[in-house]
Amino acid sequence: MVRKRMNLEELENIDSKKMFQVYDKWPEIARDSFKEKFQKFDVKDIDHIVFAGMGGSGTLGDVISAILSKKNIHVTSVKGYLLPKTVDSKTLAIVTSVSGNTIETLDVLKNVKKTPAKVIGFSAGGKMENVCKKNNIYFQKIPMIHSPRASFPNFLFSILNVLEEILPINQNEVNESILALENTKKNISSENLNEQNKSLELAKFITEFAYIYHPAGLKPAAIRYKNSLQENAKIHALTEDVIESCHNGIVAWGERSNAKPILVQGKNDHEKTIERWQLLKEFFQTKNIEYREVNSVEGGILSKITNLIYLLDYSTIYTSVLRNIDPSPVEPIDFIKKQLERD
């Protein structure tokens, strides 16, 4: 049975490893990570970035891809074993595994060394650190905080820090995003467990299955929300582009469903996207389908995506606690990893 109320004592008891306490510190972690005195990584003549990473590490590539979407740098996000055939001397491969032991990412790291691409590795240590040192690959060690998914802000803002000379994003944009995180925290943190908490309100709406709609530019936030619902709340979830949904996905809503639609919208969405949002909401209303809208903050793409991820991620912790489920354990993932290691 899903409860509708929550207090701090329940949050502390059910979230056994206190993941929520790390989320309360996300703005501080982001600011400290971007201020850290890392050695900068600067290479010339880069026109293609390959970002390799799985799960929480893969989200980092999705975010950076979105940041660069309007720049003259092509970005490929690799979530698997295979490099694109377009890798050449003007490619920078950014290989990330928070644990440092992700099998797929380690394979990419070994294979990219066979190409003329420039390479940089990020992890909290593990096998990746050894591979990088053995093969003279630039490596930056970043601490894992609690778990790979909870380590999102220190990895993202550390990567932005190290690659500051390469990525076309300035300090004002970064500072804007961190300030927005601090403002978001005032509403969604564990110090504000009341009806005004947007993350908690969303958590109360999700009970069994979430269907997440998004515009193209905010896809990283939607995918991350799906992943966190699956890992933290142990709930099935799917994502779909709002424009594409009008050509197929909307048909399924003609029948009764336990799925709950979530509309992840951006401030200043394209006028055609806004039109589709309006049509989708109108259709839901004609069918008496209850939905929730989650709106981004004002500002640049970094601010929009990071703050959406913060709000949506925190809501999945609340969803898990409302369902009396500890958000930290991920036994099915552990099972898969053990089987892969055995093979």
MARBA-334780 format. One record per residue (C-alpha): x, y, z. Coordinates in steps of 0.001 Angstrom, whole numbers, plus 500000, padded with zeros to 6 digits. Each point is the difference from the previous one (the first is absolute). Layout:
N
    east   north      up
       X       Y       Z
...
END
This chain:
343
    east   north      up
  500000  500000  500000
  501288  503471  499064
  499880  502567  502784
  499123  503645  499311
  501903  501590  502864
  503619  499984  501009
  502071  501337  502866
  503749  500184  500523
  500069  496975  502307
  498373  497801  497337
  502377  501343  497372
  503013  499155  502176
  498710  496524  500910
  499060  498825  496507
  502889  501646  498145
  502467  497836  501933
  503167  501386  498383
  498766  503588  500221
  500083  500752  496283
  497749  503000  500618
  502716  501651  502078
  502335  499975  496990
  497272  501548  497850
  499581  502750  502581
  503651  500872  499301
  499868  499932  496189
  500352  503786  499536
  502968  500124  502377
  501594  496982  498303
  499550  501590  496569
  501586  503281  501094
  502973  498323  501718
  500605  497727  496990
  500157  502879  497547
  502385  501914  502292
  502344  497024  500485
  503559  500559  498743
  500084  497327  497316
  502568  499854  497255
  498282  501332  496876
  499824  497822  496900
  500391  501987  496802
  500401  498636  496487
  499694  501790  496678
  497994  499238  496848
  497204  497971  501577
  496809  499717  497960
  498585  496784  501453
  499531  498927  503626
  499169  496415  500886
  498646  499618  503520
  499996  496411  501235
  498206  499012  503185
  497183  497841  501336
  497174  500745  502434
  500754  503027  502164
  503232  500553  498097
  498040  499931  496752
  497837  502874  501263
  503122  502154  500072
  500496  499419  496280
  496354  500789  499310
  500293  503322  501834
  503210  501023  498252
  498491  499014  496657
  497057  502316  500709
  502339  502825  501012
  501860  499664  496701
  496906  499474  497843
  500164  503493  498505
  503784  500100  499647
  502236  498921  497155
  501098  496865  501821
  498369  496692  499223
  499348  497839  503077
  499446  496245  500031
  498772  498350  503183
  501113  496369  500262
  498032  497786  502366
  501430  496622  499191
  503172  498435  498664
  500436  501443  496511
  501653  503193  498832
  498581  501854  496983
  501974  499509  496805
  500360  503776  499661
  502665  500139  502733
  503154  501675  498667
  502867  502300  501033
  497567  502872  500603
  497948  497934  502464
  500133  500344  503772
  498787  496901  501830
  498784  500730  503532
  499713  496675  501790
  498202  500018  503348
  499166  497359  502585
  499275  501205  503510
  500939  496629  501477
  502852  499546  497548
  498946  496389  499426
  497232  500242  497394
  500676  497203  497513
  498609  501731  496916
  501864  503236  500691
  503290  498213  500625
  499630  498306  496606
  499490  503373  498331
  503058  501360  501793
  502171  497146  498746
  498653  500265  496451
  500343  503751  499686
  503741  499663  500636
  500181  498204  496641
  498782  503167  498256
  501662  503418  499461
  497460  501663  502334
  500973  501983  503081
  498801  498338  503205
  499194  501041  503547
  498673  497811  502811
  497920  500914  503057
  499207  497651  502876
  500210  499557  503756
  502780  497467  499450
  499504  496308  499318
  501282  498228  496900
  499686  503117  497864
  502651  501815  502004
  502420  497112  499462
  499270  499772  496261
  500517  503727  499547
  503275  500077  501907
  501300  496917  498205
  499210  501493  496580
  501051  503586  500787
  496434  501312  499640
  499111  503289  501660
  498001  499006  503090
  498111  502033  502577
  498921  498315  503212
  496724  501290  501427
  498578  498656  503271
  496779  498025  499955
  497472  501382  502476
  497603  497336  501308
  499319  498343  496604
  500571  500641  496274
  496583  501615  499531
  500352  502223  503077
  503433  501103  498739
  498501  501837  497022
  500862  503603  501060
  503609  499405  501007
  500724  498076  496799
  498182  502417  497682
  501479  503175  501447
  503455  498431  500331
  499887  499045  496313
  498867  503521  499084
  502916  501246  502106
  502655  497781  498390
  498713  500556  496460
  499385  503730  500434
  502393  500844  497154
  498215  497651  497595
  496299  500236  500780
  498376  503237  498787
  498333  500862  503293
  501124  502907  502145
  500254  500466  503743
  496937  502233  500103
  497868  497154  498633
  501437  497606  502566
  499496  502447  502861
  496442  500650  498828
  499240  496270  500096
  501445  499597  503506
  498048  502994  501323
  496848  498455  498525
  500829  496715  501765
  500246  501878  503293
  496589  501580  499411
  498487  496657  498994
  501330  498412  503184
  497994  502442  502132
  496822  498455  498633
  500800  496298  499607
  502404  499067  502808
  499284  497910  503074
  499682  503231  501979
  496779  500785  498135
  497792  496896  500264
  496697  501749  499409
  497391  500571  497288
  502149  502655  498282
  502839  497542  499320
  499817  499418  496220
  502009  496763  500096
  497872  498567  502785
  496766  500996  498241
  501166  498239  496830
  500989  496931  502032
  496475  499728  501385
  498630  499973  496453
  502171  497085  498802
  498845  496620  501304
  500557  497244  497441
  501164  501069  496546
  501231  503312  498577
  499866  501146  496394
  502313  502976  499571
  499611  502479  497130
  502726  502476  499101
  501143  502430  497294
  503155  499119  498068
  502255  502367  501945
  499043  498586  503397
  500369  496332  499110
  502908  499517  502471
  497794  501034  502936
  497196  497668  498911
  502315  497015  499531
  501629  500657  503354
  496561  500175  501651
  499061  496661  498432
  503246  498427  501195
  499606  501328  503528
  496388  498864  500259
  501202  496534  499036
  503011  499944  502345
  498713  501935  502998
  496238  499408  500004
  500102  496629  498181
  497228  501229  497690
  499641  499343  496271
  500328  503131  497859
  500268  500997  496348
  500904  503234  498197
  498843  501461  496700
  500556  503211  498058
  496804  502065  500100
  500029  500572  496230
  500524  496318  499211
  497332  498976  502502
  497326  501671  497893
  500722  497501  497218
  499776  496780  502028
  500179  500053  503788
  496871  502089  500501
  497857  497190  498565
  500604  497797  503058
  498287  502593  502205
  496743  499157  498269
  499767  497043  502393
  499994  500037  503803
  503447  499768  501535
  501769  500130  503364
  502781  502061  498411
  500406  503583  501149
  501084  502620  497433
  502706  502474  500993
  500613  502999  497730
  503573  501294  500315
  499837  503463  498435
  502600  502662  499400
  499742  503726  500416
  500076  501453  496493
  499263  496712  498224
  499753  500351  496215
  496611  501330  498846
  499225  496722  498210
  500833  498070  503171
  497726  502269  502051
  497224  499291  497499
  500421  496252  500523
  500003  500396  503777
  496688  501806  499756
  498500  497346  497742
  501240  497145  502197
  498554  501611  503125
  496723  500663  498216
  499784  496325  499024
  500740  498852  503568
  497279  502299  501288
  497417  498597  497569
  500847  496495  501279
  500046  501064  503697
  503639  498893  500237
  501789  501629  502893
  503520  501219  499212
  502748  502097  501557
  502066  502801  498476
  503610  500524  501058
  501487  503255  498721
  503639  500924  499689
  501529  503088  501569
  500845  503090  497968
  503503  500250  498579
  502364  498095  497761
  499863  496345  499047
  502368  498984  502819
  497768  501639  502600
  496863  498486  498528
  501284  496440  499820
  501911  499848  503297
  497117  501465  501990
  497465  497703  498373
  502215  497045  500841
  500269  501245  503584
  496236  500396  500455
  499091  496764  498195
  502732  497911  501612
  499065  501144  503479
  496381  499124  499272
  501028  496386  499335
  501473  499765  503499
  496730  501270  501403
  498075  497573  497771
  502015  497079  501349
  499465  501028  503615
  496261  500512  499480
  499933  496430  498664
  502021  498754  503021
  502902  499051  497717
  503648  500739  500754
  501350  501985  496996
  503618  498836  500231
  500039  496211  499310
  500129  498929  496334
  500142  496195  500253
  499030  499310  496355
  502931  502115  498789
  502301  498193  502418
  498725  496682  498598
  500796  501011  496409
  503461  501248  500943
  500832  496769  501814
  498927  497934  497011
  502117  502106  497641
  503014  499696  502274
  499490  496220  500173
  499985  499761  496208
END
